[in-house]
Amino acid sequence: MSRKDLMTQIQAVGIMAVDLHLYLDTHPQNTQAAHEYKKTAEHLKSLKAQYESQFGPLVNFGNSSSFDNKCWINDPWPWERQ
Amino acid sequence: MIYNPYYANSGYPHHPNTMNYPNPMGSNPMQGNWPKPTTEHCSDEVVRPQGNPHAMKEEIVYVEAGPVKSSTVQDYELYLMEKEYYPKAGMQKHGHMEKGHHHKEGMQQHAHMEKGHHHKEGMQQHAHMDMKKDMQLTTKITCENLPIATAFVRPQPFQNLNSPAETLQQGTLFNDLYQPYVARKVAQGGRC
């Protein structure tokens, strides 16, 4: 999977996780939603780990599983992406 | 040079860029002939309290809404039933009466009367119900007898979930919540 595709996948699954979390705020007894959230969160975690292992850190300040300073500095910043 | 009415003839020091000439509206801009708010454009349907401002509680402001101007309480209750704002028990009761059971009960009551049993209390109650029904038919909806508004949000079902790609495109996991704005021509009833 290309870097762009992987980032798109992370963004899409990230929105799913946020929406499921919001749904569980108002429907805490819904076991199906809780199961779906757990599955989505694990999927998001694995996607982030895959991205970081292939292309460098996604976030800084102690949240990343691996940190490569050169990668972090030289990566295109959000406003530099075409 | 800018004329500043708040400083003209007021005795206050003038800004160096303002001219000091007499104010045509009077010395004090707050008491001169400055434009004042007008109520001419207000609707006649609104009765505004006059005199003592502390008498606000005694005054009633009548604002009749257009769509319910000629409606009755019964019309409104039927509307609520149609929209299922009332529980189904109410609908069953309504249907029960439609099926002719009400008529059957009336026949039974009539038969009892023929046999000489005077159900005085029952008749009074029946008359009271009729009177109440008549009142409902003739009472017009006003601000005073309308039910208090209650905000209600239907519980969102956990269904019709989007795929990751659809979620990113629609901005929501729930397909039921995706209602994009579609421009419609108001002149054509907003339907096309």
Interface residues (C-beta under 8 A of the other chain):
Chain A: T8 Q9 Q11 A12 V13 I15 M16 D19 L20 Y23 T26 H27 N30 Q32 A33 E36
Chain B: P155 Q156 F158 L161 N162 P164 A165 T167 L168 G171 T172 L173 F174
